[in-house]
């Protein structure tokens, strides 16, 4: 009776460590999404948390009669399967060195069959590129890792009685089921958060920044100290396109130009949808000539963009009118937009398809 209670307590300790690991990793990724942790630090933090988890389990073994087993395979398998060799190899190296440092008659066997082989199996499963029924492949990896550890290695390892081996298998499968559920829910929640954040910052039709995000990025760029220039960009004869071919084709023209402008964004360029068929672009550079050359390049390239109306009409060739103005500081954005708009209307009056 006391042995059963001890086994249950030890199993729950291992499971508690796994759940704490998941909580720490999940929290780290969400803090990164909120820009409170640098994205470049994520791999190192993730690896550290998993390595610490595996090491902790060496000190909370369960089973009795001199046979020590734990759930170290679970975090190693999940890490290798979802993140690949770049994450799991450092964990394997750290955990293996620590396990060998602890010594004991099963140090080498425990490292080989309890750490190295589960990692290898998980990387192999990931390389297959399975997309459907991931849990079944992970279940197979857990089963194979258990068999290698508790059955196939019996001749070169201290013999593990069958009842203990199958109790270990049950513990591994239960822990795997619990962790897979939490990991999958965490991944879905993170994906939903990223999707919501994406559409909170971007225009749905074009994928460009909205004005709120544009102003935020503008403030970030202003810290570099480079002069900035604003360009207001308008699709020529857009009302005629809408009236003649309908809003669906009009939306297609806006989306096409939005994608085209996005392809011309470098590290010193920010582009957003201003509204309707108007776009706003900011270029940070020391030379006004560079701005004019960039805008001319955009204008000329836009003429190669086409829309395809329904009912067999010929492709519509699009063109842009562009007005530019200098932006002295983010606080003067409205004034710069007003000046760029004046230049845009001048470009329209002069015949469209030009930069002013």
C-alpha positions in Angstrom: 0.0 0.0 0.0 2.7 2.4 1.0 4.7 1.5 -2.2 1.6 2.4 -4.3 1.2 5.7 -2.6 4.9 6.5 -3.1 4.6 5.6 -6.8 1.6 7.8 -7.2 3.2 10.7 -5.4 6.4 10.4 -7.5 4.3 10.2 -10.7 2.4 13.3 -9.7 5.6 15.1 -8.9 6.9 14.3 -12.4 3.6 15.4 -14.0 3.7 18.6 -11.9 7.2 19.4 -13.2 6.0 18.8 -16.8 3.0 21.1 -16.3 5.2 23.8 -14.8 7.5 23.5 -17.8 4.6 24.0 -20.1 3.4 27.0 -18.1 6.8 28.6 -18.2 7.3 28.0 -21.9 3.8 29.2 -22.8 4.2 32.4 -20.7 7.6 33.1 -22.3 6.1 33.0 -25.8 3.2 35.2 -24.9 5.6 37.7 -23.3 7.5 37.7 -26.5 4.3 38.4 -28.5 3.8 41.4 -26.2 7.4 42.6 -26.9 8.4 42.1 -23.3 11.0 39.5 -24.2 13.2 39.7 -27.3 12.3 37.1 -29.9 16.0 36.3 -30.3 16.1 35.0 -26.7 13.2 32.6 -27.2 15.2 29.5 -28.3 17.8 29.8 -25.5 15.0 30.3 -22.9 13.0 27.4 -24.3 16.0 25.1 -24.3 17.0 26.1 -20.7 13.5 25.4 -19.4 13.3 21.9 -21.0 16.8 21.0 -19.9 16.0 22.1 -16.4 12.8 20.0 -16.5 14.7 16.8 -17.6 17.3 17.3 -15.0 14.7 17.9 -12.3 13.2 14.5 -13.1 16.4 12.7 -12.2 15.7 13.6 -8.6 12.0 12.5 -8.6 12.1 8.9 -9.8 9.3 6.5 -9.1 9.0 2.7 -8.9 10.5 0.7 -6.0 12.8 -2.3 -5.5 15.9 -0.4 -6.7 14.5 0.4 -10.1 14.4 4.2 -10.9 12.4 5.4 -13.8 10.9 8.8 -14.6 9.1 10.8 -17.4 12.2 12.4 -18.9 11.3 11.1 -22.3 8.1 13.2 -22.6 9.7 16.7 -22.8 12.5 15.4 -25.0 10.0 13.8 -27.5 7.7 16.8 -27.6 10.6 19.2 -28.1 12.2 17.2 -30.8 8.9 16.6 -32.6 7.6 20.2 -32.5 10.9 22.1 -32.7 13.5 19.8 -34.3 17.1 19.0 -33.8 18.3 22.6 -33.2 16.3 22.7 -30.0 16.5 19.1 -28.8 20.3 18.6 -29.3 21.4 21.2 -26.7 18.9 19.7 -24.2 20.2 16.2 -24.9 23.8 17.4 -24.4 23.1 19.2 -21.1 20.9 16.4 -19.7 23.3 13.6 -20.8 26.3 15.3 -19.2 24.3 15.9 -16.0 23.1 12.2 -15.9 26.6 10.9 -16.5 27.8 13.2 -13.8 25.4 11.7 -11.3 27.0 8.3 -11.9 25.6 4.9 -10.8 25.4 1.5 -12.5 22.9 2.6 -15.1 24.3 6.0 -16.0 25.4 5.1 -19.5 22.3 3.0 -20.3 20.0 5.6 -18.8 21.6 8.3 -21.0 21.5 6.2 -24.1 18.0 4.7 -23.8 16.3 7.4 -21.7 17.7 10.5 -23.5 19.5 9.9 -26.7 17.2 7.4 -28.4 13.9 9.2 -27.6 15.5 12.4 -29.1 16.5 10.5 -32.2 13.1 8.9 -32.6 11.3 12.3 -32.2 13.6 14.0 -34.8 13.0 11.1 -37.2 9.3 11.4 -36.8 9.5 15.1 -37.4 11.5 14.6 -40.6 8.7 12.5 -42.0 6.7 15.7 -42.2 3.4 14.3 -40.9 0.5 16.8 -40.7 -2.5 14.7 -39.9 -3.0 12.7 -36.7 0.2 14.0 -35.0 -0.8 12.4 -31.7 -0.7 9.0 -33.3 2.9 9.4 -34.5 3.9 10.9 -31.1 2.2 7.9 -29.4 4.3 5.6 -31.6 7.5 7.5 -30.7 6.6 7.2 -26.9 5.9 3.5 -27.3 9.1 2.9 -29.3 11.2 4.9 -26.8 9.7 2.9 -23.9 10.4 -0.4 -25.6 14.0 0.6 -26.2 14.4 1.7 -22.6 12.5 -1.0 -20.7 12.5 -4.0 -23.0 15.2 -4.0 -25.7 17.9 -2.8 -23.4 17.2 -5.5 -20.7 20.4 -7.5 -21.5 22.7 -4.6 -21.1 20.9 -2.8 -18.4 19.8 -3.8 -14.9 16.8 -5.9 -15.5 13.4 -4.1 -15.1 10.6 -6.5 -14.1 7.6 -6.6 -16.5 5.1 -5.2 -14.0 7.4 -2.3 -13.4 8.0 -1.8 -17.1 4.3 -1.8 -17.9 3.6 0.5 -15.0 6.2 2.9 -16.5 4.5 2.6 -19.9 1.2 3.5 -18.4 2.7 6.5 -16.6 4.4 7.6 -19.9 1.2 7.3 -21.9 -0.9 9.2 -19.3 1.7 11.9 -19.0 1.9 12.1 -22.8 -1.9 12.4 -23.2 -2.0 15.2 -20.6 1.0 17.1 -22.1 -0.1 16.7 -25.7 -3.5 18.2 -24.8 -1.9 21.2 -23.0 0.8 21.7 -25.7 -1.8 21.6 -28.5 -4.1 24.0 -26.7 -1.1 26.3 -26.1 -0.1 26.2 -29.7 -3.7 27.0 -30.9 -4.0 29.8 -28.4 -0.7 31.3 -29.5 -1.7 31.0 -33.2 -5.0 32.8 -32.4 -3.2 35.5 -30.5 -0.9 36.1 -33.5 -3.8 36.2 -35.9 -5.7 38.7 -33.8 -2.6 40.8 -33.4 -2.0 40.7 -37.2 -5.4 41.9 -38.0 -5.3 44.5 -35.2 -2.2 46.0 -36.9 -3.1 45.5 -40.6 -5.8 46.3 -43.2 -7.7 43.1 -44.0 -7.9 43.7 -47.8 -4.3 44.5 -48.5 -2.3 43.1 -45.5 -0.6 46.5 -45.2 -0.3 48.3 -41.8 -3.3 50.4 -40.7 -2.8 54.0 -39.7 -2.5 53.2 -36.0 0.4 50.8 -36.6 1.9 53.1 -39.3 2.2 55.9 -36.7 3.7 53.5 -34.2 6.3 52.3 -36.7 6.9 55.9 -37.7 7.8 56.8 -34.1 10.2 53.8 -33.9 11.9 54.8 -37.2 12.3 58.4 -36.0 14.7 57.3 -33.3 17.2 56.4 -36.0 17.6 60.2 -36.6 17.4 60.0 -40.4 15.3 62.6 -42.3 11.9 61.2 -43.3 9.6 61.8 -46.2 5.9 61.0 -46.7 4.3 60.0 -50.0 0.5 59.8 -50.6 -0.3 57.3 -53.4 -3.6 57.1 -55.3 -4.8 54.7 -57.9 -5.7 56.6 -61.1 -9.3 56.6 -62.3 -10.3 54.3 -59.5 -13.9 55.6 -59.4 -14.3 54.7 -63.1 -13.0 51.2 -62.4 -15.5 50.8 -59.5 -18.5 52.3 -61.5 -17.8 50.2 -64.7 -16.7 46.9 -63.3 -18.0 46.8 -59.7 -16.6 46.9 -56.2 -15.2 43.4 -56.5 -12.8 44.4 -59.2 -12.1 47.7 -57.4 -11.1 45.7 -54.3 -8.9 43.5 -56.5 -7.1 46.6 -57.8 -6.6 47.9 -54.2 -5.3 44.5 -53.1 -3.0 44.2 -56.1 -1.4 47.6 -55.5 -1.2 46.9 -51.8 0.8 43.7 -52.4 2.9 45.5 -55.0 3.8 48.4 -52.5 4.6 45.8 -49.8 7.1 44.2 -52.1 9.0 47.5 -52.3 9.3 48.0 -48.6 12.9 47.9 -47.3 14.2 48.4 -43.8 13.8 52.2 -44.1 10.3 52.1 -45.7 6.9 51.9 -44.1 3.7 51.6 -46.1 0.0 51.5 -45.0 -3.4 51.8 -46.4 -4.6 55.3 -45.8 -8.2 54.7 -46.8 -10.2 53.8 -50.0 -7.7 53.6 -52.9 -5.1 55.8 -51.1 -1.9 54.6 -49.6 0.7 56.3 -47.4 4.4 55.6 -47.5 7.3 56.8 -45.4 10.9 56.7 -46.5 13.8 57.4 -44.1 16.9 58.6 -46.0 19.4 61.4 -46.0 18.9 62.4 -49.6 15.7 63.7 -51.2 16.9 62.5 -54.6 16.8 58.9 -53.2 13.1 59.4 -52.3 12.2 60.7 -55.8 14.1 57.8 -57.4 12.3 55.3 -55.2 8.9 56.8 -55.9 9.6 56.9 -59.7 10.6 53.3 -59.5 7.3 52.5 -57.7 5.3 54.5 -60.2 6.8 52.8 -63.3 6.5 49.3 -61.9 2.8 49.9 -61.0 2.0 50.2 -64.7 2.8 46.5 -65.0 0.1 45.6 -62.5 -3.2 44.5 -64.0 -6.7 43.5 -63.0 -8.9 41.0 -64.8 -12.5 42.0 -65.0 -15.2 39.4 -65.3 -17.0 38.7 -68.6 -13.9 38.5 -70.8 -12.9 42.2 -70.8 -9.2 43.0 -71.5 -6.9 43.3 -68.4 -7.0 46.7 -66.8 -3.6 48.3 -66.5 -3.2 50.3 -63.3 -1.3 53.5 -62.7 -0.5 55.7 -59.7 -0.3 59.3 -58.9 2.1 60.2 -56.1 2.6 63.3 -54.0 5.5 63.7 -51.5 6.4 66.0 -48.6 9.1 66.1 -46.0 8.2 64.9 -42.5 10.1 66.9 -39.8 8.9 64.7 -36.9 6.1 62.2 -36.1 4.3 65.0 -34.3 4.0 66.8 -37.7 2.5 63.9 -39.5 -0.9 65.6 -40.2 0.8 68.6 -41.7 3.1 66.4 -43.9 0.0 64.4 -45.1 -1.7 67.7 -46.0 1.2 68.9 -48.0 1.7 65.5 -49.7 -2.0 65.5 -50.6 -1.6 68.9 -52.3 1.2 67.5 -54.4 -0.9 64.4 -55.1 -3.8 66.5 -56.5 -1.2 68.5 -58.5 -0.1 65.2 -60.1 -3.7 64.4 -60.9 -4.3 67.8 -62.6 -1.1 67.4 -64.6 -2.4 64.2 -66.2 -2.0 61.5 -63.6 0.7 58.7 -63.5 3.4 61.0 -62.1 5.3 62.0 -59.0 5.1 65.5 -57.6 
